[in-house]
C-alpha cells in the first residue's frame, strides 16, 4: 500500500531521516514508536505531503506520490497529481484542527463535497454513519467549543473516515488530551483497526495500545528504523540495546501478548 525507498529528509544541515526503506501492506496496522526527535512524525508528514522528501521516492497504492515518470525519467509531480494521490490518505493530528465556526456535521461533510465531489446528501449519510461509529451521532449540531477534547478528536477521526481513505495516519492523537479522555479515543481507533479494512500507521507513545492494535511495530531512533517486529517480539524480547533502553521507561501491563 505504501513504499518508502531510500527516503532522506534534512532541514538545513540537520538530517532527520536517513536512507530509509519501509513498506506498509494492504490492511496492515503498523505502530511507530521512539523518542522525540527520532523522525516519526516527519515520516508520516511526508506521506500527507506536508513535508517534501530531500531524497528518495514514496509510492501509495502503486503510484508515485512526490514524483512522476516522464519518458523514463523521474520528475517532480505537479499539485494536481499530489492532490489526487493524497486523496487515498487520511490523517488525524495531535490537534483536532476542526473548524470552530462549523457544526460537527459541517466539519465532516465539507471535504467529501468539495474534494471528492459527492452530493451533499451522500456526504451527510457518510458523516452520520461515521459519527455513529465514533459514538457522536447525538452531537451533529454541536460546535467544537461545546465538545470535550476527546469528543473533538473523535469528530476528527470521523471526518477522516468519511473520505474513505485507503490508509489512515494517526500522529500522537492522544498527546493533547487529558488523561481521562485518552481511553475513549484509543477505544475508537481499536474498533476501527479491528474491522481490518484500512492500512494504518500509528505514531504513538501509548505502548499498551501499540501492542494491542499493531500487526508490526517499528522502533525509530536517530532518523532510522532501529528494530521492527511483531508486538510480541519487540515488546517481549527486544534485541537492540536502544530499543531495550527506550522500553525500560514504560510499564506495560501484564496481559498476555
C-alpha positions in Angstrom: 0.0 0.0 0.0 2.9 2.4 0.8 6.5 2.1 -0.1 9.3 4.4 1.0 12.5 3.9 -1.0 15.8 5.5 0.1 14.0 8.3 1.8 16.0 11.1 3.3 14.9 14.4 4.9 17.0 17.3 6.1 16.2 20.7 7.5 19.2 22.8 6.6 22.3 20.9 8.0 20.1 18.7 10.3 19.5 15.2 8.9 16.1 14.0 10.2 15.6 10.8 8.1 18.5 8.7 6.7 18.2 6.5 3.6 15.0 4.8 4.8 13.3 1.8 3.2 9.9 1.0 4.6 6.7 -0.8 3.3 3.1 -0.9 4.5 1.0 -3.7 3.2 -2.8 -3.6 2.4 -4.9 -3.6 5.7 -1.7 -3.8 7.8 -1.6 -1.9 11.1 1.9 -0.5 11.9 2.8 1.3 15.1 5.8 3.6 15.1 7.4 4.3 18.5 10.6 6.0 19.6 12.0 9.1 21.4 11.1 12.6 20.5 13.1 13.9 17.5 13.6 10.4 16.0 11.8 11.3 12.8 8.4 9.5 13.4 6.2 12.5 12.7 8.3 13.6 9.7 7.9 10.2 8.2 4.1 10.4 8.0 4.0 14.2 7.3 5.8 13.4 4.0 3.1 10.8 3.2 0.5 13.5 3.8 2.5 15.9 1.5 3.1 18.3 4.4 6.9 17.8 4.1 8.8 17.1 0.9 11.5 14.4 0.9 15.0 15.5 0.4 15.9 12.2 -1.3 14.2 9.0 -2.4 10.6 8.2 -3.5 7.3 7.3 -1.9 4.6 5.2 -3.6 1.0 5.0 -2.5 -1.2 2.2 -3.8 1.2 1.6 -6.7 1.6 5.3 -7.7 4.5 7.6 -7.0 3.5 10.4 -4.7 6.0 13.2 -5.0 7.2 12.3 -8.5 6.0 11.3 -11.9 7.8 9.3 -14.6 8.0 11.1 -17.9 10.0 9.4 -20.7 11.5 7.1 -18.2 12.8 9.9 -16.0 11.6 10.9 -12.5 10.4 14.5 -12.3 8.7 16.4 -9.5 4.9 15.9 -9.5 2.6 18.8 -10.0 0.0 19.9 -7.5 -2.8 18.1 -9.4 -1.0 14.8 -9.1 -0.2 15.3 -5.4 -3.8 16.2 -4.7 -5.1 13.1 -6.4 -2.8 10.6 -4.8 -3.1 12.3 -1.4 -6.8 11.6 -1.7 -6.1 8.0 -0.8 -4.7 9.0 2.6 -6.4 10.2 5.7 -4.7 11.7 8.7 -5.7 12.6 12.3 -3.4 15.1 14.0 -2.4 15.8 17.6 -4.5 18.9 17.5 -8.0 18.3 16.3 -8.0 21.0 13.6 -11.8 21.3 13.5 -13.3 24.5 12.0 -14.6 26.3 15.1 -17.4 28.2 13.2 -18.9 24.9 11.7 -21.1 22.3 13.4 -19.9 18.8 13.8 -21.9 17.7 10.7 -20.5 20.5 8.6 -16.9 19.7 9.7 -17.5 16.2 8.4 -19.2 17.0 5.0 -17.1 19.9 3.7 -14.2 17.8 2.3 -16.2 15.0 0.7 -18.4 17.6 -1.1 -15.5 19.9 -2.3 -12.7 17.4 -2.7 -14.4 14.1 -3.7 -17.3 15.9 -5.5 -20.1 13.8 -3.9 -23.5 15.2 -3.3 -24.4 16.9 -0.1 -27.0 14.1 0.6 -24.4 11.4 0.2 -21.9 13.3 2.3 -24.4 13.7 5.1 -25.2 9.9 5.1 -21.5 9.1 5.2 -21.0 11.6 8.0 -23.8 10.2 10.1 -22.5 6.7 9.7 -19.0 7.6 10.8 -20.2 9.8 13.7 -22.3 6.9 14.9 -19.2 4.7 14.7 -17.3 7.1 17.0 -20.3 7.4 19.3 -21.2 11.0 18.5 -24.3 10.9 16.3 -26.1 12.9 19.0 -23.7 15.8 18.5 -24.4 16.6 14.9 -25.4 20.2 15.5 -22.9 20.9 18.2 -19.9 23.2 17.7 -16.4 22.2 18.6 -16.3 24.6 21.6 -19.2 22.6 23.1 -17.3 19.3 23.0 -14.6 17.9 25.2 -11.1 17.3 23.8 -11.8 13.6 23.5 -15.1 14.3 21.6 -13.3 16.7 19.3 -10.7 14.1 18.5 -13.4 11.5 17.8 -15.0 14.0 15.4 -11.6 14.5 13.7 -11.4 10.7 13.3 -14.9 10.5 11.8 -14.1 13.4 9.4 -11.1 11.5 8.1 -13.1 8.3 7.7 -15.8 10.0 5.7 -13.2 10.4 2.9 -12.9 6.6 2.8 -9.1 6.6 2.6 -7.0 3.5 1.8 -4.6 4.3 4.5 -5.1 6.2 7.8 -2.3 8.1 9.6 -2.6 8.8 13.3 0.0 11.2 14.7 0.1 11.0 18.6 -3.6 11.6 18.6 -3.9 11.4 22.4 -1.0 13.7 23.3 -3.1 16.8 23.7 -5.8 15.1 25.7 -6.4 15.0 29.4 -5.6 11.5 30.8 -9.3 10.6 31.4 -10.1 11.2 27.7 -7.3 9.1 26.2 -9.1 5.8 26.7 -12.2 6.9 24.7 -10.2 7.9 21.7 -8.0 4.8 21.8 -11.1 2.6 22.0 -12.5 4.1 18.9 -9.2 3.6 17.0 -9.0 0.0 18.2 -12.6 -0.7 17.0 -11.7 0.8 13.5 -8.5 -1.3 13.4 -10.4 -4.4 14.3 -12.6 -4.0 11.2 -9.4 -4.8 9.3 -10.1 -3.0 6.1 -7.7 0.0 6.0 -4.0 0.1 6.4 -2.9 2.3 9.3 0.2 3.9 10.5 0.0 4.9 14.2 2.7 7.1 15.7 2.2 6.7 19.4 3.7 6.8 22.9 0.9 4.5 24.3 2.8 1.2 24.4 -0.1 -1.0 25.5 -2.2 0.5 22.7 0.6 -0.2 20.1 0.9 -3.8 21.4 -2.9 -4.4 21.2 -3.6 -2.8 17.8 -0.5 -3.2 15.6 0.5 -6.1 13.4 4.0 -4.8 13.3 5.9 -2.3 15.5 8.8 -0.1 14.4 11.2 1.5 16.8 12.8 4.6 15.4 15.9 6.5 16.7 18.2 9.0 15.1 16.2 9.1 11.8 16.4 5.3 11.2 14.3 2.2 11.9 16.5 0.6 14.6 14.3 -2.5 15.2 11.0 -3.9 13.9 8.9 -6.9 14.5 5.6 -8.3 15.8 4.4 -6.7 19.0 5.1 -9.9 21.0 8.7 -10.0 19.7 9.5 -6.3 20.0 7.9 -5.7 23.4 8.6 -9.1 24.8 12.2 -9.6 23.7 13.8 -6.5 22.1 17.1 -7.2 20.6 18.7 -3.7 20.1 20.1 -2.0 23.2 18.5 1.3 22.2 15.1 -0.4 22.0 15.6 -2.0 25.4 16.6 1.3 27.0 13.6 3.1 25.5 11.1 0.4 26.5 12.5 0.2 30.0 10.9 3.6 30.7 7.4 2.2 30.2 5.5 -0.2 32.4 3.5 -2.3 30.1 0.5 -4.1 31.6 1.0 -7.7 32.4 -1.6 -9.1 30.0 -0.5 -11.9 27.7 0.7 -10.9 24.3 
